[in-house]
C-alpha cells in the first residue's frame, strides 16, 4: 500500500543504511592488528556488541558522556574477557577505532538501489545520534552523502533521538512538514517513538527481526520500502 502525501524521508544511518556491524568488525580487526591485541575478533565482538548496545542506550538517555561511552564499552568488554589493558591502551584503541571506522563503508543490502529509487520522488535526509565527526565521513566515504540534504546529528542539535527537539530541528532545516514526512530507522524507541511524538510517520526497519507484533509499518529489508513509497 503506497503512502500518500509524502514529500520528505528521514533516515537513520547506522544499522539502517550503513552496515555498522560489518564495518565495525573490520575496523576492530585493523586496530587489534596494529596494537598487537591477542584476542580473536569474533570472541571479542560476541562480548562487545551487547556491551556497546547498553552504552549507546545510556548515552541516548544522557546517562553517560561521549568520552565515557568510548572508554567504558572497551573497558567493560576487556574485563569480561579477562584481558588486561591499562587506561592508555584503551584510550589509544578508542581513538584508533573512531579513526578507522569510516574507512570501511559497506552499505546494507539494497541501500544504494533504494536511495536511487526514492530520490526520484522524495527529498531525502539523515537524522543520526552518531558522532558529528564520524557520521559525515561515513556518508562521504560510502558514496551516499549526495543523496541527503540536510544531515542532522545529535551533537549538532544538542539533543539525541528520541528527543522531540532533534526532529523539529531536522524538519526546520529541511523545510518539511511532519504530516508529509516519513522516518525510517532500526531503533524502535529512538527512531519510531521519537518520530511519532513529533507527528512524523515512522517505518521501523526490523533489521534484527526482534519485533513482530507492532502497530506501525515495519520492514526487514530496505527493498520493502518500495511497497510503501
C-alpha positions, 0 to 999 in steps of 0.5 A: 500500500503506497503512502500518500502525501509524502514529500520528505524521508528521514533516515537513520544511518547506522544499522539502517543504511550503513552496515555498522556491524560489518564495518565495525568488525573490520575496523576492530580487526585493523586496530587489534592488528596494529596494537598487537591485541591477542584476542580473536575478533569474533570472541571479542565482538560476541562480548562487545556488541551487547556491551556497546548496545547498553552504552549507546542506550545510556548515552541516548538517555544522557546517562553517560558522556561521549568520552565515557561511552568510548572508554567504558564499552572497551573497558567493560568488554576487556574485563569480561574477557579477562584481558588486561589493558591499562587506561592508555591502551584503551584510550589509544584503541578508542581513538584508533577505532573512531579513526578507522571506522569510516574507512570501511563503508559497506552499505546494507543490502539494497541501500544504494538501489533504494536511495536511487529509487526514492530520490526520484520522488522524495527529498531525502535526509539523515537524522543520526545520534552518531558522532558529528565527526564520524557520521559525515565521513561515513556518508562521504566515504560510502558514496551516499552523502549526495543523496541527503540534504540536510544531515542532522546529528545529535551533537549538532542539535544538542539533543539525541533521538528520541528527543522531540527537539532533534526532529523539529530541528531536522524538519526546520532545516529541511523545510518539511512538514511532519504530516508529509514526512516519513522516518525510517530507522532500526531503533524502535524507541529512538527512531519510531517513538521519537518520530511519532511524538513529533507527528512524523510517520515512522517505518521501523526497519526490523533489521534484527527481526526482534519485533513482530507484533507492532502497530506501525509499518515495519520492514526487514529489508530496505527493498520493502520500502518500495511497497510503501513509497 
